[in-house]
Amino acid sequence: MAEERTSMAQDLERHRLTEVEFLNGEIVALARANSRDAPLNRRIVELVHQAERAGAGSPHLDANTLLALIR
């Protein structure tokens, strides 16, 4: 449904901290613990934290824009 939003998008809209550390952040931590890197997940964490700090709600990124930002 077009009006449905993820819990993370809802948190951003409500100016609350998201669960990004428990989702993508955990993947980054597991990769690091195994001497690996998870650059796309790390970048997603960075972008979500930027949105949290901005306090302007969800940036409403479309898939192509998000892909460009994480590459």
PQR file with spaces between the fields and no chain letter, atoms N, CA, C, O and H, PARSE charges and radii, in Angstrom:
ATOM       1  N    MET     1       0.839   -1.172    0.000 -0.4000 1.5000
ATOM       2  CA   MET     1       0.000    0.000    0.000 -0.0000 2.0000
ATOM       3  C    MET     1       0.888    1.240    0.000  0.5500 1.7000
ATOM       4  O    MET     1       1.859    1.315    0.754 -0.5500 1.4000
ATOM       5  N    ALA     2       0.564    2.181   -0.821 -0.4000 1.5000
ATOM       6  CA   ALA     2       1.389    3.370   -1.007 -0.0000 2.0000
ATOM       7  C    ALA     2       1.574    4.175    0.270  0.5500 1.7000
ATOM       8  O    ALA     2       2.622    4.791    0.462 -0.5500 1.4000
ATOM       9  H    ALA     2      -0.224    2.121   -1.433  0.4000 1.0000
ATOM      10  N    GLU     3       0.587    4.181    1.135 -0.4000 1.5000
ATOM      11  CA   GLU     3       0.684    4.993    2.354 -0.0000 2.0000
ATOM      12  C    GLU     3       1.433    4.309    3.494  0.5500 1.7000
ATOM      13  O    GLU     3       1.705    4.936    4.518 -0.5500 1.4000
ATOM      14  H    GLU     3      -0.265    3.681    0.979  0.4000 1.0000
ATOM      15  N    GLU     4       1.766    3.045    3.330 -0.4000 1.5000
ATOM      16  CA   GLU     4       2.492    2.313    4.370 -0.0000 2.0000
ATOM      17  C    GLU     4       3.946    2.762    4.411  0.5500 1.7000
ATOM      18  O    GLU     4       4.540    3.068    3.377 -0.5500 1.4000
ATOM      19  H    GLU     4       1.546    2.535    2.499  0.4000 1.0000
ATOM      20  N    ARG     5       4.513    2.798    5.610 -0.4000 1.5000
ATOM      21  CA   ARG     5       5.906    3.189    5.807 -0.0000 2.0000
ATOM      22  C    ARG     5       6.576    2.170    6.726  0.5500 1.7000
ATOM      23  O    ARG     5       5.932    1.567    7.585 -0.5500 1.4000
ATOM      24  H    ARG     5       4.031    2.548    6.450  0.4000 1.0000
ATOM      25  N    THR     6       7.868    1.994    6.531 -0.4000 1.5000
ATOM      26  CA   THR     6       8.619    1.115    7.418 -0.0000 2.0000
ATOM      27  C    THR     6       8.698    1.737    8.807  0.5500 1.7000
ATOM      28  O    THR     6       8.467    2.935    8.975 -0.5500 1.4000
ATOM      29  H    THR     6       8.391    2.484    5.833  0.4000 1.0000
ATOM      30  N    SER     7       9.023    0.921    9.791 -0.4000 1.5000
ATOM      31  CA   SER     7       9.151    1.454   11.152 -0.0000 2.0000
ATOM      32  C    SER     7      10.279    2.475   11.220  0.5500 1.7000
ATOM      33  O    SER     7      10.189    3.440   11.979 -0.5500 1.4000
ATOM      34  H    SER     7       9.210   -0.052    9.654  0.4000 1.0000
ATOM      35  N    MET     8      11.337    2.278   10.440 -0.4000 1.5000
ATOM      36  CA   MET     8      12.438    3.238   10.435 -0.0000 2.0000
ATOM      37  C    MET     8      11.988    4.579    9.858  0.5500 1.7000
ATOM      38  O    MET     8      12.341    5.630   10.394 -0.5500 1.4000
ATOM      39  H    MET     8      11.410    1.494    9.824  0.4000 1.0000
ATOM      40  N    ALA     9      11.215    4.555    8.777 -0.4000 1.5000
ATOM      41  CA   ALA     9      10.686    5.787    8.200 -0.0000 2.0000
ATOM      42  C    ALA     9       9.746    6.474    9.189  0.5500 1.7000
ATOM      43  O    ALA     9       9.746    7.699    9.311 -0.5500 1.4000
ATOM      44  H    ALA     9      10.928    3.702    8.342  0.4000 1.0000
ATOM      45  N    GLN    10       8.955    5.682    9.886 -0.4000 1.5000
ATOM      46  CA   GLN    10       8.057    6.254   10.898 -0.0000 2.0000
ATOM      47  C    GLN    10       8.853    6.911   12.019  0.5500 1.7000
ATOM      48  O    GLN    10       8.498    7.995   12.482 -0.5500 1.4000
ATOM      49  H    GLN    10       8.955    4.687    9.787  0.4000 1.0000
ATOM      50  N    ASP    11       9.931    6.257   12.459 -0.4000 1.5000
ATOM      51  CA   ASP    11      10.774    6.853   13.503 -0.0000 2.0000
ATOM      52  C    ASP    11      11.355    8.180   13.044  0.5500 1.7000
ATOM      53  O    ASP    11      11.355    9.153   13.799 -0.5500 1.4000
ATOM      54  H    ASP    11      10.219    5.377   12.083  0.4000 1.0000
ATOM      55  N    LEU    12      11.848    8.226   11.819 -0.4000 1.5000
ATOM      56  CA   LEU    12      12.406    9.480   11.310 -0.0000 2.0000
ATOM      57  C    LEU    12      11.345   10.571   11.249  0.5500 1.7000
ATOM      58  O    LEU    12      11.610   11.718   11.607 -0.5500 1.4000
ATOM      59  H    LEU    12      11.848    7.436   11.206  0.4000 1.0000
ATOM      60  N    GLU    13      10.158   10.220   10.802 -0.4000 1.5000
ATOM      61  CA   GLU    13       9.074   11.206   10.727 -0.0000 2.0000
ATOM      62  C    GLU    13       8.690   11.721   12.113  0.5500 1.7000
ATOM      63  O    GLU    13       8.258   12.865   12.262 -0.5500 1.4000
ATOM      64  H    GLU    13       9.943    9.288   10.511  0.4000 1.0000
ATOM      65  N    ARG    14       8.851   10.871   13.120 -0.4000 1.5000
ATOM      66  CA   ARG    14       8.493   11.250   14.495 -0.0000 2.0000
ATOM      67  C    ARG    14       9.696   11.801   15.258  0.5500 1.7000
ATOM      68  O    ARG    14       9.620   12.052   16.461 -0.5500 1.4000
ATOM      69  H    ARG    14       9.201    9.942   12.999  0.4000 1.0000
ATOM      70  N    HIS    15      10.814   11.988   14.538 -0.4000 1.5000
ATOM      71  CA   HIS    15      12.050   12.542   15.118 -0.0000 2.0000
ATOM      72  C    HIS    15      12.567   11.698   16.281  0.5500 1.7000
ATOM      73  O    HIS    15      13.026   12.216   17.299 -0.5500 1.4000
ATOM      74  H    HIS    15      10.876   11.785   13.561  0.4000 1.0000
ATOM      75  N    ARG    16      12.477   10.383   16.094 -0.4000 1.5000
ATOM      76  CA   ARG    16      12.987    9.436   17.080 -0.0000 2.0000
ATOM      77  C    ARG    16      14.193    8.712   16.493  0.5500 1.7000
ATOM      78  O    ARG    16      14.359    8.639   15.276 -0.5500 1.4000
ATOM      79  H    ARG    16      12.104    9.962   15.268  0.4000 1.0000
ATOM      80  N    LEU    17      15.027    8.181   17.373 -0.4000 1.5000
ATOM      81  CA   LEU    17      16.135    7.357   16.908 -0.0000 2.0000
ATOM      82  C    LEU    17      15.567    6.079   16.295  0.5500 1.7000
ATOM      83  O    LEU    17      14.545    5.561   16.744 -0.5500 1.4000
ATOM      84  H    LEU    17      14.893    8.240   18.362  0.4000 1.0000
ATOM      85  N    THR    18      16.232    5.593   15.286 -0.4000 1.5000
ATOM      86  CA   THR    18      15.777    4.395   14.577 -0.0000 2.0000
ATOM      87  C    THR    18      16.462    3.150   15.137  0.5500 1.7000
ATOM      88  O    THR    18      17.308    3.231   16.027 -0.5500 1.4000
ATOM      89  H    THR    18      17.063    6.014   14.921  0.4000 1.0000
ATOM      90  N    GLU    19      16.081    2.016   14.601 -0.4000 1.5000
ATOM      91  CA   GLU    19      16.691    0.741   14.982 -0.0000 2.0000
ATOM      92  C    GLU    19      17.821    0.346   14.041  0.5500 1.7000
ATOM      93  O    GLU    19      18.178   -0.830   13.967 -0.5500 1.4000
ATOM      94  H    GLU    19      15.394    1.950   13.877  0.4000 1.0000
ATOM      95  N    VAL    20      18.391    1.312   13.319 -0.4000 1.5000
ATOM      96  CA   VAL    20      19.409    1.009   12.314 -0.0000 2.0000
ATOM      97  C    VAL    20      20.610    0.273   12.898  0.5500 1.7000
ATOM      98  O    VAL    20      21.200   -0.566   12.218 -0.5500 1.4000
ATOM      99  H    VAL    20      18.101    2.267   13.379  0.4000 1.0000
ATOM     100  N    GLU    21      20.981    0.566   14.129 -0.4000 1.5000
ATOM     101  CA   GLU    21      22.120   -0.130   14.739 -0.0000 2.0000
ATOM     102  C    GLU    21      21.820   -1.608   14.975  0.5500 1.7000
ATOM     103  O    GLU    21      22.728   -2.438   14.941 -0.5500 1.4000
ATOM     104  H    GLU    21      20.501    1.248   14.681  0.4000 1.0000
ATOM     105  N    PHE    22      20.564   -1.937   15.212 -0.4000 1.5000
ATOM     106  CA   PHE    22      20.177   -3.330   15.448 -0.0000 2.0000
ATOM     107  C    PHE    22      19.986   -4.098   14.144  0.5500 1.7000
ATOM     108  O    PHE    22      19.927   -5.328   14.143 -0.5500 1.4000
ATOM     109  H    PHE    22      19.826   -1.263   15.240  0.4000 1.0000
ATOM     110  N    LEU    23      19.889   -3.374   13.046 -0.4000 1.5000
ATOM     111  CA   LEU    23      19.695   -4.009   11.746 -0.0000 2.0000
ATOM     112  C    LEU    23      21.008   -3.971   10.973  0.5500 1.7000
ATOM     113  O    LEU    23      21.795   -4.916   11.040 -0.5500 1.4000
ATOM     114  H    LEU    23      19.936   -2.375   13.047  0.4000 1.0000
ATOM     115  N    ASN    24      21.245   -2.910   10.255 -0.4000 1.5000
ATOM     116  CA   ASN    24      22.448   -2.799    9.444 -0.0000 2.0000
ATOM     117  C    ASN    24      23.710   -2.687   10.297  0.5500 1.7000
ATOM     118  O    ASN    24      24.764   -3.197    9.918 -0.5500 1.4000
ATOM     119  H    ASN    24      20.606   -2.143   10.201  0.4000 1.0000
ATOM     120  N    GLY    25      23.604   -2.027   11.438 -0.4000 1.5000
ATOM     121  CA   GLY    25      24.764   -1.894   12.317 -0.0000 2.0000
ATOM     122  C    GLY    25      25.268   -3.237   12.811  0.5500 1.7000
ATOM     123  O    GLY    25      26.473   -3.431   12.968 -0.5500 1.4000
ATOM     124  H    GLY    25      22.747   -1.613   11.746  0.4000 1.0000
ATOM     125  N    GLU    26      24.363   -4.154   13.054 -0.4000 1.5000
ATOM     126  CA   GLU    26      24.764   -5.497   13.497 -0.0000 2.0000
ATOM     127  C    GLU    26      25.523   -6.229   12.390  0.5500 1.7000
ATOM     128  O    GLU    26      26.475   -6.957   12.671 -0.5500 1.4000
ATOM     129  H    GLU    26      23.384   -3.996   12.927  0.4000 1.0000
ATOM     130  N    ILE    27      25.118   -6.046   11.166 -0.4000 1.5000
ATOM     131  CA   ILE    27      25.835   -6.662   10.040 -0.0000 2.0000
ATOM     132  C    ILE    27      27.248   -6.098    9.959  0.5500 1.7000
ATOM     133  O    ILE    27      28.204   -6.843    9.746 -0.5500 1.4000
ATOM     134  H    ILE    27      24.344   -5.454   10.938  0.4000 1.0000
ATOM     135  N    VAL    28      27.384   -4.785   10.129 -0.4000 1.5000
ATOM     136  CA   VAL    28      28.702   -4.145   10.117 -0.0000 2.0000
ATOM     137  C    VAL    28      29.567   -4.706   11.241  0.5500 1.7000
ATOM     138  O    VAL    28      30.737   -5.022   11.028 -0.5500 1.4000
ATOM     139  H    VAL    28      26.607   -4.179   10.302  0.4000 1.0000
ATOM     140  N    ALA    29      28.992   -4.831   12.436 -0.4000 1.5000
ATOM     141  CA   ALA    29      29.740   -5.358   13.587 -0.0000 2.0000
ATOM     142  C    ALA    29      30.159   -6.807   13.361  0.5500 1.7000
ATOM     143  O    ALA    29      31.290   -7.177   13.676 -0.5500 1.4000
ATOM     144  H    ALA    29      28.041   -4.574   12.609  0.4000 1.0000
ATOM     145  N    LEU    30      29.272   -7.622   12.827 -0.4000 1.5000
ATOM     146  CA   LEU    30      29.609   -9.025   12.551 -0.0000 2.0000
ATOM     147  C    LEU    30      30.712   -9.129   11.500  0.5500 1.7000
ATOM     148  O    LEU    30      31.613   -9.959   11.619 -0.5500 1.4000
ATOM     149  H    LEU    30      28.354   -7.321   12.571  0.4000 1.0000
ATOM     150  N    ALA    31      30.639   -8.301   10.491 -0.4000 1.5000
ATOM     151  CA   ALA    31      31.689   -8.305    9.470 -0.0000 2.0000
ATOM     152  C    ALA    31      33.024   -7.934   10.097  0.5500 1.7000
ATOM     153  O    ALA    31      34.034   -8.596    9.859 -0.5500 1.4000
ATOM     154  H    ALA    31      29.907   -7.626   10.394  0.4000 1.0000
ATOM     155  N    ARG    32      33.027   -6.868   10.902 -0.4000 1.5000
ATOM     156  CA   ARG    32      34.256   -6.419   11.562 -0.0000 2.0000
ATOM     157  C    ARG    32      34.814   -7.526   12.466  0.5500 1.7000
ATOM     158  O    ARG    32      36.024   -7.755   12.486 -0.5500 1.4000
ATOM     159  H    ARG    32      32.206   -6.330   11.095  0.4000 1.0000
ATOM     160  N    ALA    33      33.955   -8.202   13.199 -0.4000 1.5000
ATOM     161  CA   ALA    33      34.385   -9.271   14.106 -0.0000 2.0000
ATOM     162  C    ALA    33      35.011  -10.440   13.355  0.5500 1.7000
ATOM     163  O    ALA    33      35.756  -11.232   13.932 -0.5500 1.4000
ATOM     164  H    ALA    33      32.973   -8.016   13.183  0.4000 1.0000
ATOM     165  N    ASN    34      34.706  -10.541   12.078 -0.4000 1.5000
ATOM     166  CA   ASN    34      35.245  -11.622   11.248 -0.0000 2.0000
ATOM     167  C    ASN    34      36.268  -11.102   10.246  0.5500 1.7000
ATOM     168  O    ASN    34      36.496  -11.705    9.198 -0.5500 1.4000
ATOM     169  H    ASN    34      34.101   -9.898   11.609  0.4000 1.0000
ATOM     170  N    SER    35      36.879   -9.969   10.591 -0.4000 1.5000
ATOM     171  CA   SER    35      37.921   -9.344    9.752 -0.0000 2.0000
ATOM     172  C    SER    35      37.427   -9.087    8.328  0.5500 1.7000
ATOM     173  O    SER    35      38.172   -9.231    7.359 -0.5500 1.4000
ATOM     174  H    SER    35      36.693   -9.479   11.443  0.4000 1.0000
ATOM     175  N    ARG    36      36.182   -8.711    8.230 -0.4000 1.5000
ATOM     176  CA   ARG    36      35.579   -8.403    6.937 -0.0000 2.0000
ATOM     177  C    ARG    36      35.031   -6.992    6.977  0.5500 1.7000
ATOM     178  O    ARG    36      35.091   -6.314    8.003 -0.5500 1.4000
ATOM     179  H    ARG    36      35.577   -8.593    9.017  0.4000 1.0000
ATOM     180  N    ASP    37      34.497   -6.561    5.851 -0.4000 1.5000
ATOM     181  CA   ASP    37      33.882   -5.242    5.768 -0.0000 2.0000
ATOM     182  C    ASP    37      32.506   -5.397    5.141  0.5500 1.7000
ATOM     183  O    ASP    37      32.281   -6.294    4.329 -0.5500 1.4000
ATOM     184  H    ASP    37      34.448   -7.111    5.018  0.4000 1.0000
ATOM     185  N    ALA    38      31.613   -4.540    5.513 -0.4000 1.5000
ATOM     186  CA   ALA    38      30.268   -4.514    4.933 -0.0000 2.0000
ATOM     187  C    ALA    38      29.995   -3.061    4.519  0.5500 1.7000
ATOM     188  O    ALA    38      29.198   -2.369    5.153 -0.5500 1.4000
ATOM     189  H    ALA    38      31.796   -3.811    6.173  0.4000 1.0000
ATOM     190  N    PRO    39      30.660   -2.609    3.456 -0.5600 1.5000
ATOM     191  CA   PRO    39      30.617   -1.180    3.110  0.2800 2.0000
ATOM     192  C    PRO    39      29.229   -0.645    2.783  0.5500 1.7000
ATOM     193  O    PRO    39      28.929    0.502    3.113 -0.5500 1.4000
ATOM     194  N    LEU    40      28.382   -1.431    2.150 -0.4000 1.5000
ATOM     195  CA   LEU    40      27.040   -0.933    1.824 -0.0000 2.0000
ATOM     196  C    LEU    40      26.207   -0.778    3.089  0.5500 1.7000
ATOM     197  O    LEU    40      25.499    0.216    3.251 -0.5500 1.4000
ATOM     198  H    LEU    40      28.626   -2.363    1.882  0.4000 1.0000
ATOM     199  N    ASN    41      26.289   -1.751    3.979 -0.4000 1.5000
ATOM     200  CA   ASN    41      25.566   -1.647    5.244 -0.0000 2.0000
ATOM     201  C    ASN    41      26.112   -0.496    6.085  0.5500 1.7000
ATOM     202  O    ASN    41      25.343    0.230    6.715 -0.5500 1.4000
ATOM     203  H    ASN    41      26.864   -2.559    3.847  0.4000 1.0000
ATOM     204  N    ARG    42      27.425   -0.328    6.098 -0.4000 1.5000
ATOM     205  CA   ARG    42      28.048    0.766    6.841 -0.0000 2.0000
ATOM     206  C    ARG    42      27.536    2.109    6.317  0.5500 1.7000
ATOM     207  O    ARG    42      27.230    3.012    7.096 -0.5500 1.4000
ATOM     208  H    ARG    42      28.050   -0.918    5.586  0.4000 1.0000
ATOM     209  N    ARG    43      27.447    2.229    4.998 -0.4000 1.5000
ATOM     210  CA   ARG    43      26.984    3.477    4.396 -0.0000 2.0000
ATOM     211  C    ARG    43      25.513    3.727    4.725  0.5500 1.7000
ATOM     212  O    ARG    43      25.121    4.867    4.974 -0.5500 1.4000
ATOM     213  H    ARG    43      27.696    1.495    4.365  0.4000 1.0000
ATOM     214  N    ILE    44      24.708    2.688    4.729 -0.4000 1.5000
ATOM     215  CA   ILE    44      23.294    2.849    5.098 -0.0000 2.0000
ATOM     216  C    ILE    44      23.189    3.354    6.533  0.5500 1.7000
ATOM     217  O    ILE    44      22.389    4.244    6.820 -0.5500 1.4000
ATOM     218  H    ILE    44      25.026    1.762    4.527  0.4000 1.0000
ATOM     219  N    VAL    45      23.993    2.789    7.436 -0.4000 1.5000
ATOM     220  CA   VAL    45      23.991    3.260    8.830 -0.0000 2.0000
ATOM     221  C    VAL    45      24.348    4.740    8.870  0.5500 1.7000
ATOM     222  O    VAL    45      23.697    5.516    9.570 -0.5500 1.4000
ATOM     223  H    VAL    45      24.643    2.066    7.203  0.4000 1.0000
ATOM     224  N    GLU    46      25.371    5.135    8.130 -0.4000 1.5000
ATOM     225  CA   GLU    46      25.786    6.544    8.099 -0.0000 2.0000
ATOM     226  C    GLU    46      24.650    7.441    7.600  0.5500 1.7000
ATOM     227  O    GLU    46      24.379    8.491    8.182 -0.5500 1.4000
ATOM     228  H    GLU    46      25.900    4.505    7.561  0.4000 1.0000
ATOM     229  N    LEU    47      24.002    7.027    6.539 -0.4000 1.5000
ATOM     230  CA   LEU    47      22.916    7.841    5.970 -0.0000 2.0000
ATOM     231  C    LEU    47      21.733    7.975    6.929  0.5500 1.7000
ATOM     232  O    LEU    47      21.139    9.046    7.055 -0.5500 1.4000
ATOM     233  H    LEU    47      24.222    6.173    6.066  0.4000 1.0000
ATOM     234  N    VAL    48      21.402    6.876    7.600 -0.4000 1.5000
ATOM     235  CA   VAL    48      20.284    6.946    8.553 -0.0000 2.0000
ATOM     236  C    VAL    48      20.653    7.832    9.737  0.5500 1.7000
ATOM     237  O    VAL    48      19.822    8.606   10.212 -0.5500 1.4000
ATOM     238  H    VAL    48      21.884    6.006    7.498  0.4000 1.0000
ATOM     239  N    HIS    49      21.886    7.728   10.216 -0.4000 1.5000
ATOM     240  CA   HIS    49      22.305    8.602   11.314 -0.0000 2.0000
ATOM     241  C    HIS    49      22.294   10.072   10.881  0.5500 1.7000
ATOM     242  O    HIS    49      21.946   10.948   11.672 -0.5500 1.4000
ATOM     243  H    HIS    49      22.562    7.099    9.830  0.4000 1.0000
ATOM     244  N    GLN    50      22.668   10.338    9.648 -0.4000 1.5000
ATOM     245  CA   GLN    50      22.588   11.715    9.125 -0.0000 2.0000
ATOM     246  C    GLN    50      21.150   12.210    9.152  0.5500 1.7000
ATOM     247  O    GLN    50      20.883   13.345    9.549 -0.5500 1.4000
ATOM     248  H    GLN    50      22.951    9.626    9.005  0.4000 1.0000
ATOM     249  N    ALA    51      20.236   11.362    8.734 -0.4000 1.5000
ATOM     250  CA   ALA    51      18.817   11.740    8.731 -0.0000 2.0000
ATOM     251  C    ALA    51      18.313   11.951   10.156  0.5500 1.7000
ATOM     252  O    ALA    51      17.529   12.867   10.408 -0.5500 1.4000
ATOM     253  H    ALA    51      20.453   10.441    8.412  0.4000 1.0000
ATOM     254  N    GLU    52      18.759   11.108   11.088 -0.4000 1.5000
ATOM     255  CA   GLU    52      18.365   11.292   12.486 -0.0000 2.0000
ATOM     256  C    GLU    52      18.844   12.641   13.008  0.5500 1.7000
ATOM     257  O    GLU    52      18.085   13.377   13.638 -0.5500 1.4000
ATOM     258  H    GLU    52      19.396   10.365   10.883  0.4000 1.0000
ATOM     259  N    ARG    53      20.119   12.962   12.741 -0.4000 1.5000
ATOM     260  CA   ARG    53      20.684   14.237   13.216 -0.0000 2.0000
ATOM     261  C    ARG    53      20.006   15.434   12.565  0.5500 1.7000
ATOM     262  O    ARG    53      19.814   16.464   13.212 -0.5500 1.4000
ATOM     263  H    ARG    53      20.736   12.363   12.230  0.4000 1.0000
ATOM     264  N    ALA    54      19.647   15.311   11.308 -0.4000 1.5000
ATOM     265  CA   ALA    54      19.003   16.423   10.600 -0.0000 2.0000
ATOM     266  C    ALA    54      17.651   16.755   11.213  0.5500 1.7000
ATOM     267  O    ALA    54      17.222   17.909   11.192 -0.5500 1.4000
ATOM     268  H    ALA    54      19.803   14.474   10.782  0.4000 1.0000
ATOM     269  N    GLY    55      16.982   15.750   11.755 -0.4000 1.5000
ATOM     270  CA   GLY    55      15.703   15.973   12.407 -0.0000 2.0000
ATOM     271  C    GLY    55      14.617   16.487   11.487  0.5500 1.7000
ATOM     272  O    GLY    55      13.672   17.138   11.933 -0.5500 1.4000
ATOM     273  H    GLY    55      17.331   14.813   11.771  0.4000 1.0000
ATOM     274  N    ALA    56      14.748   16.197   10.207 -0.4000 1.5000
ATOM     275  CA   ALA    56      13.782   16.701    9.225 -0.0000 2.0000
ATOM     276  C    ALA    56      12.851   15.607    8.724  0.5500 1.7000
ATOM     277  O    ALA    56      12.189   15.773    7.699 -0.5500 1.4000
ATOM     278  H    ALA    56      15.516   15.668    9.845  0.4000 1.0000
ATOM     279  N    GLY    57      12.796   14.500    9.437 -0.4000 1.5000
ATOM     280  CA   GLY    57      11.962   13.390    8.999 -0.0000 2.0000
ATOM     281  C    GLY    57      12.671   12.539    7.978  0.5500 1.7000
ATOM     282  O    GLY    57      13.881   12.655    7.783 -0.5500 1.4000
ATOM     283  H    GLY    57      13.333   14.366   10.270  0.4000 1.0000
ATOM     284  N    SER    58      11.925   11.699    7.339 -0.4000 1.5000
ATOM     285  CA   SER    58      12.478   10.822    6.322 -0.0000 2.0000
ATOM     286  C    SER    58      12.903   11.635    5.114  0.5500 1.7000
ATOM     287  O    SER    58      12.179   12.537    4.694 -0.5500 1.4000
ATOM     288  H    SER    58      10.942   11.605    7.497  0.4000 1.0000
ATOM     289  N    PRO    59      14.078   11.330    4.540 -0.5600 1.5000
ATOM     290  CA   PRO    59      14.485   12.044    3.335  0.2800 2.0000
ATOM     291  C    PRO    59      13.721   11.589    2.081  0.5500 1.7000
ATOM     292  O    PRO    59      13.881   12.174    1.010 -0.5500 1.4000
ATOM     293  N    HIS    60      12.893   10.544    2.218 -0.4000 1.5000
ATOM     294  CA   HIS    60      12.071   10.045    1.105 -0.0000 2.0000
ATOM     295  C    HIS    60      12.908    9.797   -0.154  0.5500 1.7000
ATOM     296  O    HIS    60      12.596   10.303   -1.232 -0.5500 1.4000
ATOM     297  H    HIS    60      12.764   10.068    3.088  0.4000 1.0000
ATOM     298  N    LEU    61      13.958    9.021    0.001 -0.4000 1.5000
ATOM     299  CA   LEU    61      14.831    8.706   -1.128 -0.0000 2.0000
ATOM     300  C    LEU    61      14.203    7.616   -1.982  0.5500 1.7000
ATOM     301  O    LEU    61      13.703    6.616   -1.466 -0.5500 1.4000
ATOM     302  H    LEU    61      14.212    8.609    0.876  0.4000 1.0000
ATOM     303  N    ASP    62      14.234    7.820   -3.289 -0.4000 1.5000
ATOM     304  CA   ASP    62      13.785    6.743   -4.171 -0.0000 2.0000
ATOM     305  C    ASP    62      14.929    5.744   -4.321  0.5500 1.7000
ATOM     306  O    ASP    62      16.058    6.023   -3.919 -0.5500 1.4000
ATOM     307  H    ASP    62      14.640    8.632   -3.708  0.4000 1.0000
ATOM     308  N    ALA    63      14.641    4.607   -4.886 -0.4000 1.5000
ATOM     309  CA   ALA    63      15.624    3.522   -4.971 -0.0000 2.0000
ATOM     310  C    ALA    63      16.873    3.932   -5.737  0.5500 1.7000
ATOM     311  O    ALA    63      17.979    3.576   -5.331 -0.5500 1.4000
ATOM     312  H    ALA    63      13.723    4.380   -5.212  0.4000 1.0000
ATOM     313  N    ASN    64      16.730    4.663   -6.821 -0.4000 1.5000
ATOM     314  CA   ASN    64      17.893    5.065   -7.626 -0.0000 2.0000
ATOM     315  C    ASN    64      18.780    6.046   -6.868  0.5500 1.7000
ATOM     316  O    ASN    64      20.004    5.960   -6.960 -0.5500 1.4000
ATOM     317  H    ASN    64      15.832    4.952   -7.151  0.4000 1.0000
ATOM     318  N    THR    65      18.188    6.972   -6.124 -0.4000 1.5000
ATOM     319  CA   THR    65      18.959    7.928   -5.348 -0.0000 2.0000
ATOM     320  C    THR    65      19.692    7.211   -4.224  0.5500 1.7000
ATOM     321  O    THR    65      20.869    7.480   -3.981 -0.5500 1.4000
ATOM     322  H    THR    65      17.193    7.042   -6.050  0.4000 1.0000
ATOM     323  N    LEU    66      19.008    6.300   -3.535 -0.4000 1.5000
ATOM     324  CA   LEU    66      19.646    5.544   -2.468 -0.0000 2.0000
ATOM     325  C    LEU    66      20.814    4.723   -3.013  0.5500 1.7000
ATOM     326  O    LEU    66      21.883    4.680   -2.404 -0.5500 1.4000
ATOM     327  H    LEU    66      18.052    6.082   -3.732  0.4000 1.0000
ATOM     328  N    LEU    67      20.615    4.088   -4.129 -0.4000 1.5000
ATOM     329  CA   LEU    67      21.699    3.298   -4.736 -0.0000 2.0000
ATOM     330  C    LEU    67      22.893    4.171   -5.058  0.5500 1.7000
ATOM     331  O    LEU    67      24.031    3.769   -4.818 -0.5500 1.4000
ATOM     332  H    LEU    67      19.746    4.123   -4.623  0.4000 1.0000
ATOM     333  N    ALA    68      22.659    5.354   -5.594 -0.4000 1.5000
ATOM     334  CA   ALA    68      23.765    6.271   -5.901 -0.0000 2.0000
ATOM     335  C    ALA    68      24.494    6.697   -4.627  0.5500 1.7000
ATOM     336  O    ALA    68      25.714    6.859   -4.649 -0.5500 1.4000
ATOM     337  H    ALA    68      21.734    5.681   -5.789  0.4000 1.0000
ATOM     338  N    LEU    69      23.784    6.880   -3.537 -0.4000 1.5000
ATOM     339  CA   LEU    69      24.376    7.323   -2.287 -0.0000 2.0000
ATOM     340  C    LEU    69      25.182    6.227   -1.580  0.5500 1.7000
ATOM     341  O    LEU    69      26.121    6.537   -0.846 -0.5500 1.4000
ATOM     342  H    LEU    69      22.793    6.749   -3.519  0.4000 1.0000
ATOM     343  N    ILE    70      24.839    4.978   -1.785 -0.4000 1.5000
ATOM     344  CA   ILE    70      25.567    3.921   -1.090 -0.0000 2.0000
ATOM     345  C    ILE    70      26.709    3.340   -1.906  0.5500 1.7000
ATOM     346  O    ILE    70      27.512    2.568   -1.382 -0.5500 1.4000
ATOM     347  H    ILE    70      24.077    4.726   -2.381  0.4000 1.0000
ATOM     348  N    ARG    71      26.791    3.687   -3.142 -0.4000 1.5000
ATOM     349  CA   ARG    71      27.899    3.156   -3.964 -0.0000 2.0000
ATOM     350  C    ARG    71      29.168    3.911   -3.728  0.5500 1.7000
ATOM     351  O    ARG    71      30.194    3.599   -4.333 -0.5500 1.4000
ATOM     352  H    ARG    71      26.138    4.314   -3.568  0.4000 1.0000
